[in-house]
Every structure is written in structure tokens, then in C-alpha cells.
Amino acid sequence: MKKFLTLFIIFLFALNLPAQEADAMSIDEWQAEERFHEEWRGFDDEDITINIFNIFENEVKEEESAEEKKPFRMPKRVFEFGLLELDVGFANNFLGVTDIFKKILVLDFTNFNSDFNVGFDVFLRPIHWNVNIKDDWGFGMDIAKVSVYGNVSLPNELFNLKKTKEKLFGVGAAVFADVGIPVFFSIKNVWENRKLKINIRPAGFITAAYIEPEMKYTFVDIDKDGVRGSMLEVDYGFRAYTPFSIENFPNKIMDTLDVGSALGFDFSLGADFPLFEWVDVGVKFINIPLSPSRLRHYVEMKGKAMVDTSKVSFDDLINNTISEDAFSFPGDDDLIEKYGEVSGNTVNPFFRPFKMLFTADFFPLYNLPVDKRILILSPVLGFSINNLFVQPASIEIGVKASTDLANMFIPSISIFYEDQMWKNTFAFALNFRAFQFDLGVAMESQDFVKSWTGAGLRLNIGFIFGW
């Protein structure tokens, strides 16, 4: 057996050095070949076999050692089922918890230098499921996701009786329900063996109710026929659109329900890319409109209050004979209530709030002998367009600091200005693969200082099952 192995090795050498090429071998190649034979000349067949086995065994040990150095992480779920994901919040920019517990509570709107705002929202995703194949591609479905927005804005000029022309304020609110299909996939080897992750979520949604702020406050100086004065006017009321008539609510809802017109379509798009070992970057487009929702039915309530001092003289004040044309303060009976249905090309299109966000995940400790996710800093910068606010366009900005401990315990703290509110949040996720629990609490307000005084609170909770 030993002689046969020796002859086999010699035969392999003979194949690499055929006789017809021996004369053409350079001196350097000949010397290198001699050194190779010199290194192996002292070994017999068993030594050669043992040496080859030792080399293979060392390579295996090095690979196993590298695997042992990798920190343990809870594997990602291949399939997951989410239940009761709820995010609800309420905020104002005037009164905080610290103000409520004062011995004497004084509400002084005259020293209030900004508009008085109250906001609330509810996001409910009762059921959703996702499939993740090796984090390379996946898909899922969000069933009956409900989004509720609401805000009330009152101008400080109204409280302080400041001069201004047609200051817009009022109530903005909307209720949306959608079914979405989130999908993601990866494009490998985009740059230096890094992969680009693409997320897309097409959705069909129904607008259940929609109110845009349309009240106006006006206080200006006037000059009528040489008589100077001031006119204060407040147009108040609202128009609420629905996919069914609420004139005889709750009767005959199904007879007037128009789901086809109320159904709209949009999609969200995002991309994430590990630019360097110490930073991942991304971009998100949320609710890109495709087809609007159109609501034909509405209920409208309108009223007006007015004072015109140009029609009031000093003698009128003394004799208490002020003309009725000088003021108008309608009572409840004067409030116009109207039910109607819009037809033809006059039906207004309604879209869901749009956002564009640039994101990043920085790993400051990536070069230390720990999991680079031990500290993650995640800034966000972008903008939103939401017609439910008096000022539809606003900036979105913030930063989150988090740590990912083996994909099992993920706490985070964050400060964000989003949806025209400051939100200071503490949240964490407990992940045992088969079960995950998410919880977050926040203090929030439209005013940054008030957001730390309990002027608004938020709660986020969710449960995920899978494997």
C-alpha cells in the first residue's frame, strides 16, 4: 500500500512536469522545484498523510473558533402573526400635569403667544402576518389597519383680540381603514458584496370620515363713509364628509353606502443599505397616492359672529340704542345644519397623510470586541403633508438611541417631532422568538417645553407570535 501511494504521488509530479517542458524550465523554476522536493524528502508516506490531515484539522478548528467568537443572537422569525398592535396618544400645548397640581390653577390665555392646539390619534392594527426567508425576501398582510387623526386649533389672536386678516383655524379629523400587503426583497452585491433591501407596501383604503379646518378669524380696521372703526368677525362651523348619509343615522346606512367611491389606493416605498460597517442608511416614502378616496355625502354646520364698531356711536352706547347691524351673535337656533350629497366633478378627492423620511443607523462601537448593535444612534429627517392641519406641510426630525441585546431585549429612548408634535419616548421589545412583546410610553405636546411636563401622553403596545 505504501509503495502504491509513493508511486501515485510520483505520477502526479510527473504530470505537472512533462519531459518535453523540462528543457524549457527556467533556473528559478528549477530551484523552486528542488526546494519543494527537499522539504518533503525526509517524510515517508505515513508522515505525508498525517501532515495533510493536520493541515485540514487546523482549518476546521479555525472555522469553529470563528463561529464561537460570533455573539449569540435570537434567530429572526420565519413566520410571525401579530395581534392587537395599538398606538394611542393625546396632547395639548397649554396645560401640563405640573400645572394641574398647582394649588391655584390660573388659565391666562392673554399671555399665550402661540395658537392653542389639541391633538389626538389612534393607530390600530388588529391582525397582521409576515413571512421572512433568510432576511433576503418576504411578504405579509395587514388586515383592517385603522388610523384616526384629530386636532383642534384656536388662534392666539382670537384670545388676545389682535388685529389680523382671515386667520384660518378649526377642526381637522379623519378615519381611514386599509388592507396592505408589505413585501421586501434584496438586491445582492450592489457594492462591495453589500445588499440593498427594498420595501414596498401597496394598500387599498377607505375613508370613513374626513373634516378639514376651515374656520376664519378676522379683526381689521375699516373706514365706511368717512366713519372709522374696527370689524371683528368669526366664521365657525365645519363640513364632515362620509361614505354614507348620516341624516337618519344609524338607519338606512346600507342604502346610501358608496364603498366604490370611498375606496382609494396608495403605496409606501423604502430602501435600506449598509453604506459602511459603521452606518446603514435608508429612505422612506409613506402613502404615495395612486387613486384618491371620494366621499359624496356630507353634513355641514355653519355660523358667524360679528362686531362692527363703525356702526356704533358714543351716543348709542349712552342711550343703549345700538343698531342690530353693528353686531351678530347667533344662538343655537341660528346655526345652519345641512345634509347634502355632492355629485359629478365636484366630489373632492381625499388622500392619506404623506411623508418622506431619510434615516440612518450609526454604530459608534462597531470596532470594539462586542456586538456592534450594543449602541445604535438613529437620526431621522424629512417632511410630511397632512391637510388635516391648518399648516399642512411640516418638518419631521428626531433621533433615537437604542441597544440590541442578542435580539432578545431591545430598549430605546427617542425624541421626535412628527405629526406636528414633540414626542419623548421610552420603549422596549422582549423577543423570545416564539413570542414578542412591545411596549412604549411617551410624553408629548405641540410645544417642546410642555412635552416634558405631561401635557400629553402616548401608549404603544403589541404582541407577536411565530417561529
C-alpha positions as CSV (number, residue, x, y, z in Angstrom):
1,M,0.0,0.0,0.0
2,K,2.9,2.4,0.9
3,K,4.6,1.6,-2.4
4,F,1.4,2.2,-4.3
5,L,0.9,5.7,-2.6
6,T,4.5,6.6,-3.3
7,L,4.2,5.7,-7.0
8,F,0.8,7.7,-7.2
9,I,2.5,10.8,-5.8
10,I,5.4,10.5,-8.2
11,F,2.9,10.1,-11.0
12,L,1.2,13.3,-10.1
13,F,4.5,15.1,-10.1
14,A,5.2,13.6,-13.5
15,L,2.0,15.0,-14.9
16,N,3.0,18.5,-13.7
17,L,6.5,18.3,-15.1
18,P,6.3,16.6,-18.5
19,A,9.5,15.7,-20.2
20,Q,9.0,17.9,-23.3
21,E,8.8,21.0,-21.0
22,A,11.8,20.2,-18.7
23,D,14.3,21.7,-21.1
24,A,12.3,25.0,-21.2
25,M,12.1,25.3,-17.4
26,S,13.9,28.4,-16.1
27,I,16.6,28.3,-13.5
28,D,14.3,30.0,-10.9
29,E,11.5,27.4,-11.5
30,W,14.0,24.6,-11.3
31,Q,15.4,25.9,-8.0
32,A,11.8,26.3,-6.6
33,E,11.0,22.7,-7.6
34,E,14.2,21.4,-5.8
35,R,13.2,23.3,-2.6
36,F,9.8,21.7,-2.7
37,H,11.2,18.2,-3.0
38,E,13.8,19.0,-0.3
39,E,11.0,19.9,2.1
40,W,9.2,16.6,1.6
41,R,12.2,14.3,1.1
42,G,12.5,13.4,4.7
43,F,8.9,12.2,5.1
44,D,7.6,8.8,4.3
45,D,4.0,8.1,3.1
46,E,2.5,8.0,6.6
47,D,4.2,11.3,7.5
48,I,2.7,12.9,4.4
49,T,-0.8,11.6,5.2
50,I,-0.5,12.8,8.8
51,N,0.7,16.2,7.8
52,I,-2.1,16.7,5.3
53,F,-4.6,15.6,7.9
54,N,-3.2,18.1,10.5
55,I,-3.5,20.9,8.0
56,F,-7.2,20.0,7.4
57,E,-7.8,19.7,11.1
58,N,-6.3,23.1,11.8
59,E,-8.5,24.7,9.2
60,V,-11.6,23.1,10.7
61,K,-10.6,24.3,14.2
62,E,-10.1,27.9,12.9
63,E,-13.6,27.9,11.3
64,E,-15.1,26.6,14.5
65,S,-13.3,29.2,16.6
66,A,-14.5,31.9,14.3
67,E,-18.1,30.6,14.8
68,E,-17.6,30.6,18.6
69,K,-16.5,34.2,18.6
70,K,-19.8,35.3,17.0
71,P,-22.1,36.6,19.7
72,F,-25.4,34.7,20.2
73,R,-28.4,36.3,18.6
74,M,-32.0,35.1,18.7
75,P,-32.8,34.0,15.2
76,K,-35.3,36.0,13.2
77,R,-38.7,34.5,12.8
78,V,-39.5,32.9,9.5
79,F,-43.2,33.3,10.1
80,E,-45.0,35.7,12.6
81,F,-48.5,36.6,13.5
82,G,-49.2,40.0,15.1
83,L,-52.2,40.6,17.4
84,L,-53.5,43.9,18.7
85,E,-50.9,46.5,17.8
86,L,-52.2,49.7,19.4
87,D,-50.7,53.2,19.4
88,V,-52.9,56.0,21.0
89,G,-51.9,59.5,22.1
90,F,-53.4,62.8,23.3
91,A,-51.6,66.2,23.6
92,N,-52.1,69.9,24.1
93,N,-49.7,72.8,24.2
94,F,-51.2,74.8,27.1
95,L,-51.8,72.7,30.2
96,G,-49.5,70.1,31.7
97,V,-49.6,67.8,34.6
98,T,-47.4,70.2,36.6
99,D,-49.9,73.0,36.0
100,I,-52.9,70.9,37.2
101,F,-51.3,70.0,40.5
102,K,-50.6,73.6,41.5
103,K,-52.6,74.9,44.5
104,I,-54.1,77.7,42.4
105,L,-54.7,77.0,38.7
106,V,-54.8,80.1,36.6
107,L,-55.6,79.9,32.9
108,D,-54.3,83.1,31.3
109,F,-54.9,82.9,27.6
110,T,-53.9,86.6,27.1
111,N,-50.3,85.8,27.7
112,F,-50.3,82.8,25.4
113,N,-48.0,83.6,22.4
114,S,-48.9,80.7,20.2
115,D,-52.0,79.1,18.9
116,F,-53.9,76.8,21.3
117,N,-53.7,73.2,19.9
118,V,-55.2,69.9,21.0
119,G,-54.3,66.7,19.1
120,F,-55.1,63.1,19.3
121,D,-54.6,60.0,17.2
122,V,-55.2,56.2,17.3
123,F,-53.4,53.6,15.2
124,L,-54.8,50.1,15.4
125,R,-53.6,47.0,13.6
126,P,-55.6,44.2,15.0
127,I,-54.2,41.3,12.8
128,H,-51.1,41.1,10.6
129,W,-48.7,38.3,9.5
130,N,-45.3,38.2,7.8
131,V,-43.0,35.7,6.2
132,N,-39.2,36.2,6.2
133,I,-37.0,33.9,4.1
134,K,-33.4,34.3,5.3
135,D,-33.9,38.0,5.5
136,D,-33.5,38.1,1.7
137,W,-37.2,38.3,0.8
138,G,-40.6,38.1,2.4
139,F,-44.2,39.2,2.3
140,G,-47.2,39.6,4.6
141,M,-50.6,41.2,5.1
142,D,-52.1,43.9,7.3
143,I,-55.8,43.3,7.9
144,A,-58.1,46.1,8.8
145,K,-55.5,48.6,9.9
146,V,-57.3,51.7,11.3
147,S,-55.8,55.2,11.5
148,V,-57.6,58.0,13.3
149,Y,-56.4,61.6,13.3
150,G,-57.8,64.6,15.1
151,N,-56.7,68.1,16.0
152,V,-58.3,71.4,17.2
153,S,-56.5,74.7,16.5
154,L,-57.5,78.1,18.0
155,P,-55.5,81.2,17.1
156,N,-53.9,83.2,19.9
157,E,-55.1,86.4,18.1
158,L,-58.7,85.4,19.0
159,F,-57.8,85.2,22.7
160,N,-55.8,88.4,22.7
161,L,-58.1,90.2,20.2
162,K,-55.2,91.0,17.9
163,K,-55.6,92.5,14.5
164,T,-55.3,90.0,11.7
165,K,-56.9,89.2,8.4
166,E,-58.6,85.8,7.8
167,K,-56.6,83.7,10.3
168,L,-57.5,80.1,9.5
169,F,-58.3,77.7,12.4
170,G,-60.7,74.9,13.2
171,V,-61.1,71.2,13.5
172,G,-59.3,68.6,11.4
173,A,-60.1,64.9,11.7
174,A,-60.1,61.7,9.6
175,V,-60.7,58.0,9.9
176,F,-59.0,55.6,7.5
177,A,-59.2,51.8,7.3
178,D,-56.9,49.8,5.0
179,V,-55.6,46.4,3.9
180,G,-52.0,46.4,2.9
181,I,-49.5,43.8,1.5
182,P,-46.0,44.6,2.7
183,V,-43.3,43.0,0.5
184,F,-39.5,43.1,0.7
185,F,-36.6,41.7,-1.3
186,S,-32.8,42.2,-1.5
187,I,-30.5,43.0,-4.4
188,K,-27.2,41.4,-3.6
189,N,-23.7,42.5,-4.5
190,V,-24.7,46.1,-5.1
191,W,-21.4,47.4,-3.9
192,E,-18.6,45.5,-2.2
193,N,-20.7,42.4,-1.6
194,R,-23.4,44.5,0.2
195,K,-27.1,44.1,-0.5
196,L,-29.8,46.7,-1.0
197,K,-33.1,45.9,0.8
198,I,-36.3,47.2,-0.9
199,N,-39.6,47.5,1.0
200,I,-42.9,48.2,-0.8
201,R,-46.4,48.2,0.7
202,P,-49.4,48.6,-1.7
203,A,-52.7,49.3,0.1
204,G,-56.3,49.9,-0.5
205,F,-58.0,52.2,1.9
206,I,-61.5,53.5,2.7
207,T,-62.0,57.0,4.2
208,A,-64.7,56.6,6.9
209,A,-64.8,60.3,7.8
210,Y,-63.0,63.5,6.8
211,I,-63.0,67.0,8.2
212,E,-60.7,69.8,7.2
213,P,-60.2,73.0,9.2
214,E,-62.0,75.9,7.6
215,M,-62.9,78.4,10.3
216,K,-61.7,82.0,10.0
217,Y,-61.0,84.8,12.4
218,T,-60.8,88.4,11.1
219,F,-60.1,91.6,13.1
220,V,-59.3,94.7,10.9
221,D,-59.7,98.4,10.8
222,I,-62.3,99.8,8.4
223,D,-63.4,103.1,7.0
224,K,-67.0,103.3,5.9
225,D,-68.3,106.6,4.5
226,G,-65.7,108.5,6.4
227,V,-66.5,106.8,9.7
228,R,-63.6,104.8,11.1
229,G,-63.9,101.7,13.2
230,S,-63.0,98.1,13.5
231,M,-64.7,94.9,12.5
232,L,-64.3,91.6,14.3
233,E,-65.7,88.5,12.5
234,V,-65.5,84.8,13.3
235,D,-66.8,82.3,10.8
236,Y,-67.2,79.0,12.6
237,G,-68.5,75.6,11.7
238,F,-67.4,72.5,9.7
239,R,-68.2,70.2,6.9
240,A,-67.8,66.4,7.6
241,Y,-67.7,64.0,4.7
242,T,-68.7,60.4,5.0
243,P,-69.2,57.5,2.6
244,F,-72.9,57.2,3.6
245,S,-75.6,59.6,4.7
246,I,-75.8,60.3,8.4
247,E,-79.1,62.3,8.2
248,N,-81.0,59.4,9.6
249,F,-78.1,57.7,11.4
250,P,-78.0,54.8,12.0
251,N,-81.0,53.9,9.8
252,K,-80.6,53.4,6.1
253,I,-76.8,53.4,6.2
254,M,-76.5,50.4,3.9
255,D,-78.9,52.1,1.4
256,T,-76.6,55.1,1.0
257,L,-73.2,53.4,1.5
258,D,-70.9,54.1,-1.5
259,V,-67.8,51.9,-1.0
260,G,-66.7,52.2,-4.6
261,S,-66.2,56.0,-4.4
262,A,-64.7,55.8,-0.9
263,L,-62.1,53.3,-1.9
264,G,-58.6,54.7,-2.6
265,F,-55.2,53.3,-3.3
266,D,-51.7,54.3,-2.4
267,F,-48.4,52.6,-1.6
268,S,-45.3,53.0,0.6
269,L,-41.7,52.5,-0.6
270,G,-38.5,52.3,1.2
271,A,-34.8,51.2,0.8
272,D,-32.1,50.3,3.3
273,F,-28.4,49.9,2.5
274,P,-25.3,49.2,4.7
275,L,-23.2,52.0,3.4
276,F,-20.2,51.2,5.7
277,E,-19.6,48.9,8.6
278,W,-20.5,51.7,11.0
279,V,-23.6,53.1,9.3
280,D,-26.7,51.9,7.5
281,V,-28.7,54.5,5.5
282,G,-32.3,54.4,4.2
283,V,-35.2,56.4,2.7
284,K,-38.9,56.0,3.1
285,F,-41.9,57.3,1.2
286,I,-45.2,56.8,3.1
287,N,-48.6,56.8,1.4
288,I,-47.6,57.8,-2.1
289,P,-51.0,58.5,-3.7
290,L,-52.3,56.4,-6.6
291,S,-56.1,56.9,-6.6
292,P,-57.9,59.2,-4.1
293,S,-60.9,58.3,-2.0
294,R,-64.0,60.3,-2.9
295,L,-66.8,60.9,-0.4
296,R,-70.2,62.1,-1.7
297,H,-72.2,62.6,1.5
298,Y,-71.6,65.4,4.0
299,V,-73.1,67.2,7.0
300,E,-72.4,70.9,7.3
301,M,-72.8,73.3,10.2
302,K,-72.1,77.0,9.9
303,G,-72.4,80.2,11.9
304,K,-71.0,83.7,12.2
305,A,-70.3,86.2,15.0
306,M,-69.5,89.8,14.1
307,V,-69.0,93.2,15.7
308,D,-68.7,96.4,13.6
309,T,-67.6,99.4,15.7
310,S,-68.0,101.8,12.7
311,K,-71.8,101.5,13.2
312,V,-71.7,102.3,16.9
313,S,-71.5,105.9,18.2
314,F,-70.9,107.3,21.7
315,D,-74.5,108.4,21.9
316,D,-75.7,104.9,21.0
317,L,-73.7,103.5,23.9
318,I,-75.1,106.0,26.4
319,N,-78.7,105.6,25.3
320,N,-78.3,101.8,24.7
321,T,-79.6,102.1,21.2
322,I,-77.0,100.1,19.3
323,S,-78.1,99.2,15.8
324,E,-78.6,95.5,15.2
325,D,-76.4,95.8,12.1
326,A,-73.5,96.5,14.4
327,F,-73.3,93.0,15.9
328,S,-74.4,89.5,15.3
329,F,-74.2,86.7,17.9
330,P,-76.3,83.8,16.6
331,G,-77.7,81.3,19.1
332,D,-78.2,77.6,18.7
333,D,-81.3,78.2,16.5
334,D,-79.3,80.2,14.1
335,L,-76.7,77.6,13.5
336,I,-77.2,76.2,10.0
337,E,-77.3,72.5,9.8
338,K,-77.4,70.9,6.3
339,Y,-77.2,67.4,4.9
340,G,-76.2,67.0,1.3
341,E,-74.7,64.9,-1.4
342,V,-72.0,66.0,-3.9
343,S,-72.3,64.8,-7.4
344,G,-70.4,65.0,-10.7
345,N,-66.9,66.5,-10.9
346,T,-67.4,68.5,-7.7
347,V,-66.6,65.5,-5.5
348,N,-63.5,66.3,-3.5
349,P,-60.5,63.8,-3.6
350,F,-59.1,62.8,-0.2
351,F,-55.6,61.4,0.3
352,R,-53.9,59.9,3.4
353,P,-51.1,62.0,5.0
354,F,-47.8,61.7,3.0
355,K,-44.3,61.5,4.5
356,M,-40.8,61.4,3.1
357,L,-38.0,60.4,5.5
358,F,-34.3,60.0,5.4
359,T,-33.0,57.5,8.0
360,A,-29.7,56.2,9.3
361,D,-28.4,53.8,11.9
362,F,-25.0,54.6,13.3
363,F,-22.9,52.0,15.2
364,P,-20.3,54.0,17.3
365,L,-18.8,50.9,18.9
366,Y,-18.5,48.8,15.8
367,N,-14.7,48.3,16.1
368,L,-14.8,47.1,19.7
369,P,-14.9,43.4,20.6
370,V,-18.6,43.5,21.2
371,D,-21.7,43.2,19.0
372,K,-21.8,46.4,17.0
373,R,-25.6,46.7,17.9
374,I,-24.7,47.3,21.5
375,L,-25.3,51.0,20.8
376,I,-27.3,52.3,17.8
377,L,-28.0,56.0,17.1
378,S,-30.8,56.5,14.6
379,P,-31.5,60.1,13.3
380,V,-34.5,60.9,11.0
381,L,-35.0,63.9,8.8
382,G,-37.9,64.5,6.4
383,F,-41.2,66.3,5.9
384,S,-44.9,65.5,5.9
385,I,-48.0,66.8,4.1
386,N,-51.3,66.5,6.1
387,N,-54.3,68.6,5.1
388,L,-55.9,67.9,8.4
389,F,-53.7,70.6,10.0
390,V,-54.1,74.4,9.4
391,Q,-50.5,74.3,8.1
392,P,-50.4,71.1,6.0
393,A,-46.6,71.0,5.4
394,S,-44.2,70.4,8.3
395,I,-40.8,69.1,9.0
396,E,-40.2,65.6,10.6
397,I,-37.0,65.3,12.6
398,G,-35.6,63.4,15.6
399,V,-33.1,60.8,16.9
400,K,-33.4,57.5,18.7
401,A,-30.8,55.8,20.9
402,S,-31.2,52.0,21.3
403,T,-29.3,48.8,22.1
404,D,-29.9,45.4,20.7
405,L,-29.0,42.7,23.2
406,A,-28.9,39.4,21.3
407,N,-32.2,40.3,19.5
408,M,-33.9,39.4,22.8
409,F,-34.1,42.7,24.7
410,I,-34.2,45.9,22.7
411,P,-34.7,49.1,24.8
412,S,-34.7,52.6,23.2
413,I,-35.2,56.3,24.0
414,S,-36.1,58.9,21.4
415,I,-37.0,62.5,20.8
416,F,-39.0,63.2,17.7
417,Y,-41.0,66.0,16.1
418,E,-43.6,64.2,14.0
419,D,-47.2,64.8,13.1
420,Q,-46.6,68.4,14.4
421,M,-46.0,67.1,17.9
422,W,-42.9,66.6,20.1
423,K,-42.7,63.0,21.3
424,N,-40.3,61.9,24.0
425,T,-40.5,58.1,24.1
426,F,-39.1,55.2,26.1
427,A,-39.8,51.8,24.5
428,F,-38.6,48.2,24.6
429,A,-39.2,44.9,23.0
430,L,-38.9,41.5,24.6
431,N,-38.3,38.8,22.0
432,F,-38.2,35.1,22.7
433,R,-38.8,34.2,19.0
434,A,-42.0,32.3,19.7
435,F,-43.4,35.4,21.5
436,Q,-42.6,39.1,21.4
437,F,-44.0,41.9,23.5
438,D,-43.6,45.5,22.5
439,L,-44.3,48.4,24.9
440,G,-43.7,52.2,24.6
441,V,-44.7,55.2,26.6
442,A,-44.2,58.9,25.7
443,M,-44.8,62.4,26.9
444,E,-45.8,64.7,24.1
445,S,-47.0,68.2,23.2
446,Q,-47.1,70.6,20.3
447,D,-44.7,72.7,22.4
448,F,-41.2,71.4,23.2
449,V,-41.1,72.6,26.8
450,K,-44.6,71.4,27.5
451,S,-43.8,68.0,26.1
452,W,-41.7,67.4,29.3
453,T,-44.5,68.5,31.7
454,G,-47.1,65.8,30.9
455,A,-49.2,68.0,28.5
456,G,-49.8,64.8,26.5
457,L,-49.3,61.1,26.9
458,R,-48.9,58.2,24.5
459,L,-49.1,54.4,24.8
460,N,-47.9,51.8,22.3
461,I,-48.4,48.1,22.8
462,G,-48.2,45.0,20.6
463,F,-48.0,41.2,20.7
464,I,-46.3,39.0,18.1
465,F,-46.2,35.2,17.8
466,G,-44.3,32.9,15.5
467,W,-41.1,31.0,14.8
